[in-house]
Amino acid sequence: MIVVAVIGVIGIVAGLLYLFAGNSLPSFMTAGSHVHTGNHLIRGLVALVVGAALVFFAWRTSRPRSGAVSR
């Protein structure tokens, strides 16, 4: 679950980069897009939603069960 949480945090960071630094993104984040169509808002929002969902999923599955006995 740690891997899922790390991927989620990376997704959140990428979403924030797309939203707030859209025109000055690093070159590896714009690879393959020769024409800038202005989809930074959509890509940023999707990255934020997916990242938040992954972090939430990792958090929910890593919590101890209420009936579990810890030793």
C-alpha positions as CSV (number, residue, x, y, z in Angstrom):
1,M,0.0,0.0,0.0
2,I,3.0,2.3,0.4
3,V,3.6,2.1,-3.4
4,V,-0.1,3.2,-4.0
5,A,0.3,6.1,-1.6
6,V,3.5,7.2,-3.2
7,I,2.0,7.1,-6.7
8,G,-1.0,9.1,-5.4
9,V,1.2,11.8,-3.9
10,I,3.1,12.0,-7.2
11,G,-0.2,12.3,-9.0
12,I,-1.2,15.2,-6.7
13,V,2.1,17.0,-7.2
14,A,1.8,16.5,-11.0
15,G,-1.7,17.9,-10.9
16,L,-0.6,20.9,-9.0
17,L,2.2,21.5,-11.4
18,Y,-0.2,21.3,-14.3
19,L,-2.6,23.8,-12.7
20,F,-0.2,26.4,-11.3
21,A,2.8,26.1,-13.7
22,G,1.1,25.1,-16.9
23,N,3.2,27.1,-19.3
24,S,6.5,26.3,-17.5
25,L,6.3,22.6,-17.1
26,P,9.4,20.4,-17.2
27,S,10.1,18.9,-20.6
28,F,9.5,15.3,-19.5
29,M,5.9,16.3,-18.7
30,T,5.2,17.7,-22.1
31,A,6.9,15.0,-24.1
32,G,5.0,14.0,-27.2
33,S,2.8,17.1,-27.2
34,H,4.0,19.2,-30.1
35,V,0.9,21.3,-30.2
36,H,-0.1,23.0,-26.9
37,T,-3.9,22.8,-26.9
38,G,-4.4,24.3,-23.5
39,N,-5.6,21.1,-21.8
40,H,-3.5,21.8,-18.7
41,L,-6.6,22.5,-16.6
42,I,-8.2,19.1,-17.5
43,R,-5.0,17.2,-17.1
44,G,-4.3,18.9,-13.7
45,L,-7.8,18.1,-12.4
46,V,-7.6,14.5,-13.5
47,A,-4.2,14.1,-11.9
48,L,-5.5,15.6,-8.7
49,V,-8.6,13.4,-8.6
50,V,-6.7,10.2,-9.4
51,G,-3.9,11.0,-6.9
52,A,-6.4,11.8,-4.1
53,A,-8.3,8.6,-4.8
54,L,-5.1,6.5,-4.7
55,V,-4.0,8.1,-1.4
56,F,-7.5,7.6,0.0
57,F,-7.5,4.0,-1.1
58,A,-4.1,3.4,0.5
59,W,-5.3,5.0,3.7
60,R,-8.5,3.0,3.9
61,T,-6.9,-0.4,3.2
62,S,-4.0,0.2,5.7
63,R,-6.2,1.0,8.7
64,P,-6.5,-1.8,11.2
65,R,-9.8,-3.6,11.4
66,S,-12.0,-2.7,14.3
67,G,-12.2,-6.3,15.5
68,A,-8.6,-7.1,15.0
69,V,-6.4,-7.8,18.1
70,S,-2.9,-6.4,17.9
71,R,-0.1,-8.1,19.7
